[in-house]
Amino acid sequence: LNKPCGRIEMHNAALAAGAVVNFQVNNTIGTTTDVVLVACVGGVADPGNYRIEVRSVASTSFVVRVTNISAGSLSEAALITFAIIKGALT
């Protein structure tokens, strides 16, 4: 995913209520001064059932955390978009 923006398709394995999963996205254009935005854009019945956030940004990678904030187990292949906003050192 060596692009400034893209889409990630999650696996549809069960995610219990309140469960959290973290995964690393390798991207060679990223640096520690960048800002990474993520959003759930499809593949699910209700995007409001998920909290999707970036946990850390490192040189050439970032970590995405997906949390099931619903009251039940979910088994959906969420589509997540990301965009890297290039940062600058002054």
C-alpha positions as CSV (number, residue, x, y, z in Angstrom):
1,L,0.0,0.0,0.0
2,N,2.8,2.4,-0.9
3,K,0.3,5.2,-1.8
4,P,-0.8,8.4,0.0
5,C,-4.4,6.9,0.3
6,G,-6.1,3.6,-0.2
7,R,-8.6,1.0,1.0
8,I,-8.1,-1.9,3.4
9,E,-10.7,-4.8,3.5
10,M,-10.9,-6.5,6.8
11,H,-11.6,-10.2,7.2
12,N,-15.1,-11.1,8.3
13,A,-14.0,-13.1,11.3
14,A,-16.2,-12.7,14.4
15,L,-15.4,-9.7,16.6
16,A,-17.1,-10.0,20.0
17,A,-18.8,-7.0,21.7
18,G,-16.1,-4.7,23.1
19,A,-13.3,-6.6,21.4
20,V,-10.3,-4.8,19.9
21,V,-8.0,-5.7,17.0
22,N,-4.9,-3.9,16.0
23,F,-3.0,-4.3,12.8
24,Q,0.0,-2.7,11.2
25,V,-0.1,-1.2,7.7
26,N,3.2,-1.0,6.0
27,N,3.6,2.0,3.7
28,T,7.0,3.3,2.5
29,I,5.8,6.8,1.9
30,G,4.9,7.4,5.5
31,T,7.1,9.2,8.1
32,T,6.8,9.9,11.8
33,T,5.7,13.5,11.1
34,D,2.7,12.5,9.0
35,V,-1.0,12.5,10.0
36,V,-3.0,9.4,9.0
37,L,-6.8,9.5,8.8
38,V,-9.0,6.4,8.7
39,A,-12.7,5.8,8.3
40,C,-15.1,2.9,7.8
41,V,-16.7,3.3,4.4
42,G,-18.6,0.1,3.8
43,G,-18.8,-3.6,4.0
44,V,-20.9,-3.3,7.2
45,A,-24.5,-3.0,8.0
46,D,-23.9,-0.1,10.4
47,P,-20.5,1.7,10.5
48,G,-21.5,3.2,13.8
49,N,-20.9,-0.2,15.4
50,Y,-17.1,0.3,15.0
51,R,-14.5,2.7,16.3
52,I,-11.6,2.9,13.9
53,E,-8.5,4.9,14.9
54,V,-4.8,5.2,14.2
55,R,-2.8,4.2,17.3
56,S,0.7,5.1,16.2
57,V,2.6,6.4,13.2
58,A,6.2,5.3,12.5
59,S,8.6,5.6,9.6
60,T,7.1,3.4,6.8
61,S,4.1,2.1,8.9
62,F,1.1,2.9,11.0
63,V,-1.1,0.9,13.4
64,V,-4.9,0.8,13.0
65,R,-7.2,-0.2,15.9
66,V,-10.7,-1.5,15.2
67,T,-13.1,-1.7,18.2
68,N,-16.6,-3.3,18.2
69,I,-18.6,-0.8,20.2
70,S,-21.9,-2.6,19.6
71,A,-23.7,-4.8,22.2
72,G,-23.2,-8.0,20.1
73,S,-20.7,-10.0,18.1
74,L,-20.1,-8.7,14.5
75,S,-18.8,-10.8,11.5
76,E,-18.5,-8.3,8.7
77,A,-15.7,-7.5,6.3
78,A,-15.3,-3.7,7.0
79,L,-13.8,-1.5,4.3
80,I,-11.5,1.1,5.8
81,T,-10.0,4.0,3.8
82,F,-6.9,5.7,4.8
83,A,-5.2,9.0,3.8
84,I,-1.7,10.1,4.7
85,I,-1.3,13.9,5.2
86,K,2.3,14.7,4.8
87,G,3.8,16.5,7.8
88,A,6.7,18.9,7.8
89,L,9.4,19.7,10.3
90,T,10.0,23.4,10.8
